[in-house]
Amino acid sequence: MSTKVSESTGYMPNRQMSAFGYVMAVAIALLLLPALPVIAVVWLLWRAFVAEDPPESSYERWRTETANRERDREPNSPNGA
């Protein structure tokens, strides 16, 4: 059994595959470009009629609850009686 490990050749850029990827990205973008107005109208209608209000963040809820608790703890008179 051999315990020798050959030296790594490293990764080299493959220009043909990079060019193919760029060509495919441009082709997909060109194919989807005519659908952009339709997608925009559908998104706007969905936001107007279907979408609910975004849920309140936990930080915002914590901040308002903390303010309410502090307000309830404050005395009603200036001298605390």
N, C-alpha and C positions, 0 to 999 in steps of 0.2 A: 504494500500500500504506500502510495506517495503522499508525503506531507508538504510538498512544495506548492506554493501558490504563485501563479504567474502574475506579472505586473499588470495593473489595470491600464487599458488603453485610453480611458477617459471618455467623456461624452463630447462628440463633435456636432456642430450644427449641421442639419441636413437641409440644404437649401431647397431641394425639390419638394420635400414634404412641407416646408414653410410656405413656399409659393402656392402649393396646392391648398393649404389651409386658408391663405389670404384670398385666393380665387373663390373658394367655396363661401367664405364669409361675405364677399361682395355679391355673389350670386344670390345668396339667401336674403341679403338686405334689399337687393333690387326686386326680388320676388315679393317681399313683404311691403315694399313702399306703397303700392296701390291700395293696400288694405289699411293703411294708417288712418285715413279719414273715417272709415267705418269703425275701426277700433276706438277712435277718439269719441265718436258720437255715442257708441254703446257704453263706454266708460262714464261719460257725462250723464247719460240717462240713468245708469245704475246708481251713481252717486246721488242723483237728485231724488229718485223714487224708492230705491231698495236699501241702500246702505244705512246702517244705524250710526248713531253718534259713537265716536271712539270711546272705549272705556276709560274711566278716570284713572290716572296713574296712582299707584299706591302712595307715592310721595305727596301728591296733592291732597289726597284724603288724610294722610297723617298730619299734614300741616294745618288743615282746617280743623281737625279733631283736637289738635294741641292748642290751637287758638281758642276753641270753645271751652276747653277745660280750664285754661288760664283765666278766661273771662268769668267763668263760674266761681273760681276761687277768690277773685278780687272782692274785697269788702265793699259794701254799699256806701258806707260813710268814710270820710277822709281820715278820722282818727281810729278806725277799726272797731268801733263799738257797735 
